[in-house]
Amino acid sequence: MKALIYEGIKHVKVARVEDPKLLKSDDIIIKVTSTAICGSDLHLFHGMAPNMQKGFILGHETMGIVEEAGTEVQKVKKGDRVIIPFPIACGHCWYCEHELYSQCDNSNRNGTVGAIFGSSEIYGGYDGGQAEYLRVPYANVGPKVIPEDMADEQVLFLTDVLPTAYWGVDIGGVKKGDTVVILGCGPIGLTAIKWAILAGAKRILAVDYIKYRLEHARRYGVESVNLEEQDDTGEYLHDITDGGADVVLDCVGVDGKITTFEKIETVLRLQGGSKSAIEIATQAVRKGGTVVLLGVYGTRYNMFPLGDFFGKNVTLKMGQCPVHAYVDPILQMIREKKFDPTDIITHKLSLDQGAHAYEIFDKKEDNCIKVILKP
């Protein structure tokens, strides 16, 4: 089959690889109909993940049609059209039974956190879905059958973007009348804005430095702040919100824009990425407020502004979204036309154009927000 594989830092390509096979009795094989590139994939693209081997198949936002099913698979059958949540979860460990699927105790033999498709050996070493076919383990737990009258574009983001953004607003406790700051207007940030609106937030401020993303955010009727136009974005947000926001969502993670006084080498050596979004959050949140880290962070971080959070009695929440717990309610909202997830899609390309897709997404070219690949 064809698959998009990692070949080294900033180097991916489409290659012929071996077709996946059923390895356990509760596996399925799906024929991929749509897959997407996530900001987390760019961390791999930039070589930020340890134990990333050449030839590894990328991608964790995937859906398709069941081609084969193991003998113990009961939830789905051949011919079913399914979406695949990005965390791999067994369904019966303590964490799965308490709906913390992203922390499954049994899916990742290589670490303490749960496994993720297409995310290197440290996250279980499972092949990703940017390919023509994908093996899906624990098929009685993860895959969700999708109604035939719904387009791929309506449901593909149930694999990650929609639940992750919803979860951030949910655990952040966003409620009617709140002021919310969204740091980063990529797919997660833009979707979080829409969930915050539905949650009743009175005032939402979208922060980024990429003009076309800010323009997209303004379409939702929210305020935008270009961090390149401010000497101190955190202080500016603090001032214009009269003491800080009730909730700040960091949808940036290690992709944070490095400030002019930071050297890239120092950042990579000491921090594993930029802390700029976290530092803005310390200033932008009110005393007693909540900060949610939705953007992915990796290694340990020196000079983390813990004292700033402590001094303001700030609640910190973070982590990988337990996608499985949110699929059904979000799917229902899409069916009832209460939420349209398709407006962030800017590019639909063939899998053969995968390397080009990574390039424009990484370099923020051609007004790229979200790419869907079609095998």
Secondary structure, 3 states (H helix, E strand, C coil): CEEEEEEECCEEEEEECCCCCCCCCCCEEEEEEEEECCHHHHHHHCCCCCCCCCCCECCCEEEEEEEEECCCCCCCCCCCEEEECCEECCCCCHHHHCCCHHHCCCCCCCCCCCEECCCCHHHCCCCCCCECEEEECCCCCCCEECCCCCCHHHHHHHHCHHHHHHHHHHHCCCCCCCEEEEECCCHHHHHHHHHHHHCCCCEEEEEECCHHHHHHHHCCCCEEEEHHHCCCHHHHHHHHCCCCEEEEEECCHHHCCCCCCCCHHHHHHHHCCCCHHHHHHHHHEEEEEEEEECCCCCCCCCCCCHHHHHHCCCEEEECCCCHHHCHHHHHHHHHCCCCCCHHHCCEEEEHHHHHHHHHHHHHCCCCCCCEEEEC
